[in-house]
Amino acid sequence: MCIKKSLFIFSVCFLLIACHKPPFSKNYVDKKGRRQGRWKVFYDAEKHRPLYKGKYRNGKQVGKFQYFLPDGKLYLQEITFQKKGFIETKYFHANGKVELSGKSKVFENKDTSYYQWSGDWMKYDTLGNLLEIQTYREGQKIWTKKITQ
């Protein structure tokens, strides 16, 4: 039992020494050049103004990603559901209220990847009132329904 514990501690210490950055640190890139774990990128060298933050697994975004404007306000939030194959997306007004919300997908092939809106997207005013519903199919808007209040 004690030998197993010692072997485990030795292995962890070896990994920490061998890696430039440990795999659980922020902004880690593995040996294959893929982003891994938590990432936080900034507009400035002083790290006062975040550009985005989120998590990667094998170079792909997973879970919640948040993108910020240079003034620090949240601009875009994406929650990736890899098993279900879609991204829940929200754009925000400058006052923090949701401006647009809907689902999107990322498609990848050998040479490129692209992002498409899909299904119903809700558009809101700066007070949070629903203005219209836009429906997308394969990234193309197919109709808009205005909401009267």
C-alpha positions in Angstrom: 0.0 0.0 0.0 2.8 2.4 1.0 4.7 1.6 -2.2 1.6 2.4 -4.4 1.3 5.8 -2.6 5.0 6.5 -3.0 4.8 5.6 -6.7 1.8 7.9 -7.2 3.5 10.8 -5.5 6.7 10.2 -7.6 4.6 10.1 -10.8 2.8 13.4 -10.0 6.1 15.1 -9.1 7.8 13.8 -12.3 4.9 15.1 -14.4 5.1 18.5 -12.7 8.8 18.8 -13.3 8.7 17.3 -16.9 6.0 19.7 -18.1 6.7 23.3 -18.8 3.2 23.9 -17.4 1.3 21.3 -15.6 -1.8 19.9 -17.5 -4.2 21.5 -15.0 -2.8 25.0 -15.3 -4.4 27.8 -17.3 -3.6 28.1 -21.0 -1.9 24.7 -21.3 -1.0 23.3 -24.8 -0.2 19.6 -25.0 2.6 17.9 -26.9 0.4 17.7 -30.0 -0.2 21.5 -29.9 -3.8 21.1 -28.7 -5.3 23.5 -26.1 -6.3 21.7 -22.9 -8.0 22.7 -19.7 -9.0 26.2 -18.6 -8.0 29.1 -20.8 -8.2 32.8 -20.1 -6.9 35.3 -22.7 -6.5 39.0 -22.2 -6.5 42.2 -24.3 -3.6 43.6 -22.2 -0.3 42.4 -20.9 -1.3 43.4 -17.4 -4.2 40.9 -17.5 -6.8 43.4 -16.4 -9.1 43.2 -19.5 -10.2 39.6 -20.4 -10.8 38.8 -24.1 -12.3 35.3 -23.4 -12.3 32.5 -21.0 -13.4 28.9 -21.2 -12.3 25.3 -21.3 -10.7 23.1 -24.1 -10.5 19.3 -24.4 -8.2 18.1 -27.1 -8.2 21.5 -28.9 -12.0 21.8 -28.9 -14.1 24.1 -26.8 -16.2 22.4 -24.1 -18.7 23.8 -21.7 -19.1 27.5 -21.2 -17.1 30.1 -23.1 -17.4 33.8 -22.5 -16.1 36.6 -24.7 -15.7 40.2 -23.5 -15.5 43.7 -25.0 -12.3 45.8 -24.3 -14.3 47.6 -21.6 -14.8 44.3 -19.8 -18.5 43.8 -20.6 -19.7 40.4 -21.5 -20.5 40.3 -25.3 -21.0 36.6 -26.1 -21.6 33.4 -24.2 -21.5 29.9 -25.7 -22.2 26.7 -24.0 -21.1 23.7 -26.0 -23.0 20.4 -25.8 -20.7 18.1 -27.8 -22.7 14.9 -27.4 -25.9 16.7 -28.6 -24.0 18.5 -31.3 -25.0 22.1 -30.7 -23.9 25.3 -29.0 -26.3 27.4 -26.9 -25.4 31.0 -27.9 -26.2 34.3 -26.3 -25.2 37.8 -27.4 -25.5 40.7 -24.9 -26.4 44.4 -25.1 -24.0 46.8 -23.4 -26.3 46.9 -20.4 -25.9 43.2 -19.8 -29.3 42.1 -21.0 -29.6 39.4 -23.6 -29.8 40.7 -27.2 -29.9 37.4 -29.2 -30.2 33.8 -28.1 -30.4 30.6 -30.0 -28.6 27.5 -31.1 -25.7 27.0 -33.5 -23.4 24.3 -34.7 -19.8 24.1 -35.7 -19.0 22.0 -38.8 -15.5 20.8 -39.4 -13.8 19.2 -42.4 -10.2 18.5 -43.3 -9.3 22.1 -44.2 -11.6 24.4 -42.3 -14.4 24.7 -39.7 -17.4 27.0 -39.8 -20.2 28.1 -37.5 -23.9 28.1 -38.5 -27.0 29.4 -36.7 -29.8 26.9 -36.6 -33.4 26.9 -35.5 -35.2 29.7 -33.7 -33.3 32.8 -32.5 -34.9 35.2 -30.1 -34.1 38.9 -30.5 -34.6 41.2 -27.5 -34.5 45.0 -26.9 -32.3 46.6 -24.3 -35.0 46.2 -21.6 -35.3 42.4 -22.2 -38.5 42.5 -24.2 -38.8 40.0 -27.1 -38.9 41.8 -30.4 -38.8 39.0 -33.0 -38.1 35.4 -33.6 -35.8 34.6 -36.5 -35.6 31.0 -37.9 -32.4 29.7 -39.5 -31.8 26.6 -41.5 -28.2 25.7 -42.4 -27.0 29.1 -41.5 -29.6 31.0 -43.7 -32.4 33.0 -42.2 -35.6 31.5 -43.6 -38.2 33.8 -41.9 -38.7 36.4 -39.2 -41.7 36.8 -37.0 -42.2 40.2 -35.4 -43.6 40.3 -31.9 -46.1 43.1 -31.2 -46.6 44.2 -27.6 
